[in-house]
């Protein structure tokens, strides 16, 4: 594995840990809303660690592409719903 991929994977794990910590602190006050986010971030962190030797960078790039497509479709649907003629 190249050095740049190891750095990227380390930063991904660090970002996942930070998101887990932040969502856990928020879940302490608003656990009904934020608890699913905390669980999903924890699962992503574990998945990243499990895929460390199995091409996690390639997997995360594909996942990022699909999430961006889903986000774009969601924005388009939201604007269509928001500005639909009455």
C-alpha positions, 0 to 999 in steps of 0.5 A: 500500500502506498504511503499516500493511501495510508495517510488518506486512510488514517485521516478517514479514520480520524474523521470517523472518530471525530464524527463519532465523538461529536455525535455521541456528545449530541446524543447525550442531550438529544438521543432520539434524533442523533442516536442513529447517526452515532450508530451509523458512524460507528459502523462506518469506522469499523468498516473502514478498519476492516477494509484496511487491507482490502482496498478501502480507498477504492471502496470509499471513492466508489461510495463517495461517488454514489453518495454524491449522486444520491445527494444531487437527486435529493436536492433536485427532488427537494427543489421540485417539491418546494417550488412546484406550482400550486 
